[in-house]
Every structure is written in structure tokens, then in C-alpha cells.
């Protein structure tokens, strides 16, 4: 008997090749998370009713609010996947996904705890020492310890193999010299993970000789300079190291294994709902504005296409959360989510500008015009953070053996 799903007849077009390992198995949220989702929505509604914050776009980068992070910590919504012996709550990645999704959809100010909760915690659990876990994880779970990421450099950008910041061996530790850029929140953060070169570059293996250090940002020799946005807002920073001493106790994982560790970490950074929900409050506001309009077939099709792409991205991102919960590190799938999600976020902005004639107004305090202004101003950074789209496509192609 012929398998009708794979058979072809003469002259017919063969089915596209399967790409094993690129997309994890579909995952459905377990029924137990419904109550958790309702709790988060109720909390968000109370915060909004109290005027505690105003919904904005891209709040996982720009919405720094330490009070809000502390409130989440009190409710057990930070450090959710961290074991209880380290101050966490021992819950699953899918439960964390639901909390994250609700907060981002509401445009809540989550930037203060974001990096620490999203990727520092899991990396410490995977590669950190017992002392490092005890030193940082309880504070992360309480929403009281904030981290940045020290990967990009002035002349390397998304090409992390070209990192030039170096750490030289000294008595009791390492002496760090170099510069990191685009470090979100470094002017507030307590520490960050720095990817640095600990041995000379090997032309036969560009990723060899890289290591990760936990650098506490109040150490002597560190200078943090703002990189302001066009709006004057300050989220990004340049961090300069001038012979900064980092003790051996702050080496993350193994010396020389930095590339392996970073790629594992990027599975957390690139796959979450933030990669397609940065402009979600704008999409919701757009739908509300035009819901009473008599839209022609073309506009209805355009809106339907946006919603369909959003749902597809959500299913893919959710499947990666399921893989992470199972202990996997789906780096290729995460790169796909980041690439497609970045493009989707910009498509939302384009649709908002075309389908509704209200101009963006950065002077507005709230509302549709303010959300659109935020989205337009932040959009250029969407394709940069977490790796440019070109770099991500190269990662996927190499992982699939296509180049």
C-alpha cells in the first residue's frame, strides 16, 4: 500500500523536504494554568485601576519599575522555574509562559527583572556553582537583583565569535579589559554575564577560547555610559572595563566553554513571547479603534492575516517552552521565533499606520497615538537585539546543514 502523504505521481510537485529538529512537537497548555492566568489578569486589572502604570509598547526593554518587579516576586511570579532550595517556586516553563504572556499583552513594566528571570536564572542552574546559585537566585526570585547581558561589542555586533574583550589570568582570578555595548539596563543592574576571550583567537575554530564571567557592576574600573535613543530615553549602555578584577568564584561554567554556554542561553532569550508581543498592545488598540468601522474585504483580510500570524507564532513559541520544560535547548527553533517574531512586530506597525489614520504622537500620555509612537520609535531595534535576522538565518542554515 502506498503512503498517500508521501507518494507523488508523474509530473506532480514533490512535497517540501522535512526539517527535523527545527520545530518542536506542538504543546497545549495544561488545564491547571487557567487559574494562574486569571490571577495574573486580576492583578494587572487592579494595578491599572490604581493608575500604578500606563500600558506601553516594548516594556520588556523600556518599562523599568522596581516596585512592580518586587510585587511580582511577592506573588511567586518570578523565579518560577527555580527550585525552592534557591528561593524559587519549582514550577514549570509553561506556567512561567502564561505569566509572561499576560504581562506583555497588558504592556506591563517588566524590564527591571526581565533579563535575570528570563535567562540568568536558567543559566545559573545549568552552569553555575552552588555558591553562585545561593548568591543570586533568591534575590532574582524576589525581584530584587537585576542583571544585564554583556555580549555585543563596538565592532562585533551579532557576530559573537569576533569578541575582543579579554580576561587575563592573575592571582586569584581574571583581569578584564574591553568594551560591551547595547547593554540594556546596565546603569541599574547589579551584575551581568560577560562573554570574553580568555585565550588567543584560533583561526581554525572562531568560537574557541571564549568564556563567561559574572561581573558585578560596582567593581572598580567599570565605566557605564548611556547610549540614548532618539527620544532621549536611556535603556542601552556602553560598559567599559579597565583592568577589572573578577575572582575565580565568578567564572560561570568552564573556561573556554563560553560559546557553548551562550548558545544554550540564547534559546531562552530568543524564543519567548516577547519576540512577537512587543507591539501586541498596539494591535489590540488598533482592533478596538476600527471594530466599529465598515471595513472593506481587503482590510479585513489584512487584519485576519495579522491575527493568524500572531497565533502561529504563539504556537511555535509555546512548543519551545514545552521543549525547555522537558530539559531541551532548542537553539534553532528559538532563532526561527526571533526572526519571524521581529518581522511580525514590524508588520503590526505598518498595518496600524495604513489601516487607521491617527498619526503617532510621542507627546501623548497614553492611548493609541502614544502606543503607535512608541512602536515606531522602538522598531529599528527589533531586528538587532538578540541577533540580527541575517545572523539568525545563518544559524538556522548551518544547523540544518544547508551551508
Legacy VTK file of the C-alpha trace (Angstrom):
# vtk DataFile Version 3.0
C-alpha trace
ASCII
DATASET POLYDATA
POINTS 403 float
0.000 0.000 0.000
1.287 3.467 -0.873
1.500 6.176 1.762
-0.663 8.921 0.300
1.113 11.554 2.401
4.458 10.975 0.689
3.687 9.473 -2.684
3.892 11.575 -5.839
2.605 10.916 -9.302
4.362 11.612 -12.566
4.573 15.317 -13.216
3.387 16.314 -9.750
5.357 18.546 -7.401
7.137 16.587 -4.654
6.399 17.552 -1.068
8.822 20.012 0.562
11.680 18.413 2.489
11.089 17.875 6.177
13.335 19.778 8.535
13.747 17.509 11.549
14.625 19.230 14.783
13.646 22.692 13.617
10.149 22.806 15.124
9.499 21.024 18.441
6.353 18.980 18.917
3.181 21.053 19.424
2.265 21.737 23.025
-1.083 22.555 24.596
-1.225 24.451 27.852
-2.343 22.202 30.712
-5.675 22.962 32.305
-4.054 23.829 35.623
-2.753 27.138 34.247
-6.226 28.623 33.750
-6.429 29.666 37.382
-2.935 31.150 37.232
-3.853 33.185 34.158
-6.948 34.506 35.929
-4.833 35.525 38.955
-2.400 37.482 36.784
-5.194 39.215 34.881
-6.874 40.215 38.127
-3.616 41.618 39.478
-2.981 43.563 36.264
-6.526 44.947 36.314
-6.080 46.142 39.903
-2.767 47.808 39.027
-4.321 49.599 36.069
-7.340 50.678 38.092
-4.985 52.169 40.680
-3.078 54.053 37.972
0.154 52.342 39.019
1.443 52.369 35.430
0.326 53.079 31.890
0.393 50.319 29.246
3.198 50.913 26.758
4.917 49.149 23.890
8.138 47.169 24.227
8.021 47.210 28.021
10.379 44.276 28.485
13.080 46.704 27.354
11.789 50.114 28.426
9.426 49.510 31.351
11.798 49.654 34.325
9.729 49.599 37.517
11.383 48.009 40.544
8.228 48.258 42.667
6.321 46.246 40.079
9.045 43.592 39.916
9.010 43.287 43.699
5.227 42.824 43.652
5.582 40.010 41.131
8.222 38.422 43.343
5.884 38.514 46.335
3.270 36.640 44.323
5.674 33.922 43.235
5.705 35.037 39.594
9.466 35.461 39.337
11.923 32.603 39.596
9.007 30.317 38.820
11.203 27.569 37.341
13.904 27.940 40.011
13.929 25.122 42.609
12.630 26.016 46.041
16.033 25.426 47.672
17.274 28.505 45.802
14.324 30.712 46.686
12.294 29.839 43.606
8.949 28.120 43.228
9.681 24.859 41.391
7.061 25.405 38.722
7.254 24.626 35.015
8.212 26.622 31.932
4.613 26.534 30.690
3.333 28.160 33.861
6.010 30.823 33.542
4.951 31.272 29.911
1.389 32.096 30.935
2.531 34.760 33.412
4.894 36.295 30.877
2.244 36.302 28.168
-0.302 38.082 30.341
2.160 40.754 31.486
3.420 41.513 27.983
-0.058 41.555 26.474
-1.025 44.171 29.070
2.034 46.326 28.348
3.225 45.972 31.951
6.610 47.398 33.106
8.715 44.241 33.398
12.183 45.449 32.349
13.804 45.526 35.802
13.634 41.774 36.402
13.466 40.687 32.778
16.971 39.503 31.904
17.600 37.993 35.325
14.377 35.988 35.308
14.423 35.000 31.640
17.962 33.745 31.112
20.295 34.382 34.033
18.385 32.105 36.387
18.291 29.134 33.989
21.965 29.612 33.107
22.983 29.666 36.759
21.043 26.470 37.322
22.728 24.796 34.371
26.294 26.098 34.627
26.674 27.947 37.943
28.353 26.777 41.119
26.417 26.168 44.295
27.824 29.397 45.749
26.756 31.388 42.681
23.247 29.982 42.823
22.884 30.836 46.506
24.310 34.316 45.915
21.958 35.359 43.112
18.916 33.139 42.619
16.957 34.046 45.780
17.272 37.763 45.003
16.233 37.180 41.393
13.128 35.307 42.575
12.252 38.188 44.923
12.615 40.740 42.127
15.457 42.470 43.957
18.554 41.508 41.919
18.840 42.786 38.349
21.134 41.565 35.583
22.266 42.678 32.157
23.931 40.795 29.310
27.441 41.638 28.097
27.686 40.097 24.646
27.799 42.682 21.836
30.866 44.848 21.252
31.532 48.001 19.187
32.989 46.096 16.225
31.295 42.721 16.554
27.551 43.260 16.969
25.739 39.959 16.436
28.959 38.174 15.385
29.879 36.998 18.862
32.806 34.949 17.559
34.659 38.226 16.974
34.532 39.279 20.650
37.719 41.135 21.615
37.175 41.922 25.309
39.736 39.802 27.090
40.313 38.404 30.550
43.925 37.713 31.534
44.826 35.253 34.277
46.013 36.886 37.523
46.410 35.678 41.062
43.017 34.518 42.353
41.040 35.425 39.252
40.976 37.345 35.982
41.727 40.895 34.862
39.114 42.118 32.403
39.725 44.751 29.708
37.415 45.760 26.874
34.031 47.244 25.986
30.467 45.989 25.708
27.644 47.888 24.007
23.831 47.806 23.803
23.740 46.545 27.375
20.125 47.066 28.420
19.694 48.311 31.985
23.393 48.230 32.924
23.010 51.591 34.701
20.529 49.912 37.077
21.771 46.311 37.119
23.780 44.701 39.877
25.746 42.396 37.554
25.917 40.885 34.103
27.233 37.872 32.248
30.184 38.957 30.088
31.359 36.867 27.143
35.129 37.442 26.920
38.205 35.940 25.334
40.376 34.015 27.796
42.788 32.582 25.231
44.032 33.800 21.826
41.744 33.523 18.834
42.071 30.272 16.907
41.594 30.753 13.147
40.550 27.116 12.803
37.761 27.486 15.388
36.409 31.022 15.757
34.394 30.063 18.825
37.246 28.572 20.821
38.812 30.454 23.739
35.643 32.246 24.876
34.451 32.184 28.487
31.695 33.742 30.592
32.312 35.804 33.707
29.773 37.112 36.210
30.803 40.753 36.517
29.373 42.748 39.406
28.934 46.220 38.016
30.005 48.174 41.100
33.609 46.929 40.811
36.467 49.445 40.413
37.494 50.050 36.816
33.986 49.843 35.304
32.549 52.854 33.477
28.929 52.815 32.288
27.992 55.346 29.608
24.468 55.865 28.288
23.534 55.231 24.657
20.358 57.332 24.417
17.572 56.618 21.967
16.430 59.270 19.504
13.712 60.098 22.024
16.300 60.793 24.701
15.252 57.701 26.654
18.050 55.763 28.327
17.868 51.980 28.114
21.102 50.985 26.386
24.639 51.450 27.649
28.283 51.133 26.795
30.200 49.326 29.544
33.978 49.821 29.604
36.364 47.607 31.616
39.749 48.971 32.619
41.667 46.138 34.295
38.649 44.989 36.285
39.384 42.146 38.682
36.937 39.248 38.562
37.592 36.480 41.135
37.618 32.815 40.199
34.374 32.412 42.118
32.664 34.461 39.408
33.635 32.304 36.443
30.434 30.863 35.002
30.786 27.251 33.944
34.084 26.203 32.420
36.853 28.357 30.997
36.830 28.021 27.216
33.213 26.832 27.067
31.650 30.267 26.706
30.320 29.735 23.201
28.522 26.531 24.127
27.044 28.183 27.197
25.942 31.311 25.345
24.152 29.388 22.590
22.266 27.455 25.242
21.345 30.722 26.952
20.101 32.215 23.673
17.404 29.555 23.461
15.774 31.344 26.403
16.451 34.822 25.025
15.104 34.306 21.516
12.069 32.079 21.906
9.767 33.741 24.410
6.514 35.606 23.772
8.383 38.934 23.959
9.650 38.199 20.442
6.197 38.770 18.970
4.305 40.616 21.736
6.337 43.838 21.895
3.709 45.526 19.700
0.720 43.478 20.888
-0.831 46.348 22.896
-0.806 48.366 19.661
-2.517 45.522 17.770
-5.235 45.318 20.433
-5.693 49.104 20.362
-5.921 49.033 16.550
-8.616 46.353 16.626
-10.574 48.375 19.178
-10.312 51.575 17.134
-11.587 50.045 13.923
-14.004 47.464 15.316
-16.955 49.760 14.643
-15.801 50.639 11.117
-17.289 49.160 7.966
-14.094 47.626 6.630
-13.730 46.508 3.055
-12.650 42.971 2.206
-9.019 43.986 1.742
-8.710 45.495 5.207
-10.468 42.563 6.819
-8.048 40.241 5.036
-5.048 42.246 6.242
-6.247 42.173 9.849
-7.094 38.499 9.652
-3.616 37.809 8.321
-2.037 39.597 11.288
-4.081 37.637 13.799
-3.315 34.363 12.025
0.440 35.075 12.068
0.249 36.028 15.730
-1.444 32.727 16.563
1.082 30.737 14.537
3.995 32.420 16.306
2.373 31.771 19.643
2.036 28.067 18.866
5.696 27.852 17.821
6.918 29.789 20.847
4.752 27.670 23.131
6.198 24.474 21.672
9.692 25.737 22.549
8.554 26.439 26.105
7.419 22.830 26.227
10.824 21.676 24.987
12.563 23.811 27.612
10.350 22.295 30.286
11.481 18.875 29.068
15.111 19.888 29.568
15.938 20.521 25.917
17.732 23.580 24.479
16.173 24.183 21.039
18.528 26.874 19.726
17.484 26.573 16.060
13.786 26.828 16.833
14.452 29.841 19.050
16.267 31.563 16.183
13.238 30.991 13.946
10.877 32.527 16.517
13.096 35.567 16.897
13.379 36.096 13.125
9.675 35.640 12.377
8.583 37.489 15.514
10.701 40.521 14.658
9.139 40.738 11.235
5.648 40.316 12.671
6.163 43.178 15.129
7.045 45.495 12.263
4.068 44.263 10.245
1.794 45.315 13.119
3.255 48.817 12.976
2.829 49.014 9.195
-0.781 47.858 9.465
-1.521 50.380 12.209
-0.217 53.222 10.074
-2.117 52.106 6.977
-5.421 50.995 8.452
-6.051 53.823 10.912
-5.273 57.441 10.103
-4.335 58.638 13.603
-0.703 59.847 13.476
1.781 58.742 16.134
2.185 61.292 18.926
5.142 60.867 21.297
3.771 63.737 23.422
0.584 61.860 24.265
0.454 60.326 27.732
-1.482 57.239 26.681
-3.831 55.824 24.094
-3.494 54.633 20.518
-1.379 57.550 19.274
1.092 57.054 22.133
1.327 53.299 21.549
1.942 53.850 17.851
4.631 56.440 18.586
6.391 54.061 20.985
6.275 51.271 18.429
7.625 53.424 15.586
10.469 54.754 17.727
11.481 51.321 19.049
11.076 49.385 15.793
14.655 49.886 14.497
15.973 47.946 17.485
13.691 44.940 16.985
15.962 43.329 14.393
19.154 43.990 16.376
18.636 42.718 19.906
19.096 39.010 20.289
20.857 38.795 16.915
20.105 40.359 13.548
17.802 38.489 11.206
20.694 37.780 8.851
22.753 36.195 11.641
19.768 34.140 12.782
19.119 32.790 9.303
22.754 31.812 9.041
22.487 29.932 12.355
19.441 28.039 11.114
21.032 27.248 7.763
24.205 25.889 9.383
22.219 23.910 11.920
20.252 22.226 9.137
23.378 21.554 7.097
22.270 23.895 4.327
25.508 25.913 4.294
LINES 1 404
403 0 1 2 3 4 5 6 7 8 9 10 11 12 13 14 15 16 17 18 19 20 21 22 23 24 25 26 27 28 29 30 31 32 33 34 35 36 37 38 39 40 41 42 43 44 45 46 47 48 49 50 51 52 53 54 55 56 57 58 59 60 61 62 63 64 65 66 67 68 69 70 71 72 73 74 75 76 77 78 79 80 81 82 83 84 85 86 87 88 89 90 91 92 93 94 95 96 97 98 99 100 101 102 103 104 105 106 107 108 109 110 111 112 113 114 115 116 117 118 119 120 121 122 123 124 125 126 127 128 129 130 131 132 133 134 135 136 137 138 139 140 141 142 143 144 145 146 147 148 149 150 151 152 153 154 155 156 157 158 159 160 161 162 163 164 165 166 167 168 169 170 171 172 173 174 175 176 177 178 179 180 181 182 183 184 185 186 187 188 189 190 191 192 193 194 195 196 197 198 199 200 201 202 203 204 205 206 207 208 209 210 211 212 213 214 215 216 217 218 219 220 221 222 223 224 225 226 227 228 229 230 231 232 233 234 235 236 237 238 239 240 241 242 243 244 245 246 247 248 249 250 251 252 253 254 255 256 257 258 259 260 261 262 263 264 265 266 267 268 269 270 271 272 273 274 275 276 277 278 279 280 281 282 283 284 285 286 287 288 289 290 291 292 293 294 295 296 297 298 299 300 301 302 303 304 305 306 307 308 309 310 311 312 313 314 315 316 317 318 319 320 321 322 323 324 325 326 327 328 329 330 331 332 333 334 335 336 337 338 339 340 341 342 343 344 345 346 347 348 349 350 351 352 353 354 355 356 357 358 359 360 361 362 363 364 365 366 367 368 369 370 371 372 373 374 375 376 377 378 379 380 381 382 383 384 385 386 387 388 389 390 391 392 393 394 395 396 397 398 399 400 401 402
